[in-house]
Amino acid sequence: MVSNLNKAERQNQLIHVIQQNRKMTASELATALNVSKRTISRDIAELEEQGVRISVSYTHLTLPTIYSV
């Protein structure tokens, strides 16, 4: 899979997509951003290291309602 976005753009888009859809699976995010599920996992780990709180469960990913880009 090839994405036309650089990492920062992709991570911002990842946050935006989760905010718009409220709950998404890693597979849905990967499809929406045209990347692999592994890339989504790495991006989420990096975002969490930067202080972005992303709730991860076995079924979906969400952001707290107070978070905005």
N, C-alpha and C positions, 0 to 999 in steps of 0.2 A: 504494500500500500504506500502511496506517495501523497503527502499533504503539501499544499502550496503555502501553508502558513509556517512562519518560524516558530520556535518554541514559545516565546513570550506571547505571540498572537494566538497560538493554539491554546495556551493555558487560559488566557482571557476569554477566548471563545468557549472553552470548556465550562468556565464559571457561568458565562451568559446562558449557555444551553441548559445547564442544570437549573438556573434560576427560572428560566422560561417554562420548563417542564416539571419543575418541583422534584420529581423522582425519576431517576434514569438508571438503567443497568450499564455496566461497563461496555457491554456489547452494543447497546444503543448509542452510547457516547462515541465509541470507536467508529460506528457506521456514520454518525452525524459529522464527525470530524475527519473521516477518511484516513484513519490510522488504526494500528493494532490495539487490542486490549492491553497488551504489555505497555505500550506507549501511554495509554490512559493511566495505568497503574503508576508508572514513573512520574507522570505529570501530577497526579494526586499527591504522591509522596513529597514531591518538591513544593507544591503549593502548601501542604501542611507544615513543612519546615519553615516556610515563609510566614506562617501564622494564619493561613486561610483554614477555617474549620469546615471540613467536609465530613458529614456523617456517612459512614460506610456500614452497610449491613450486608448480609448474604444475598439480598435481593436487589438493592438499589443504593444510589448515592444522592445525598441532599445537602443543601447549604442552610445554615441558620437564616432566619428571615431578616436579621439585622445586617447581614453582609451585603455590600454593594461594591461594584467595580467603579 
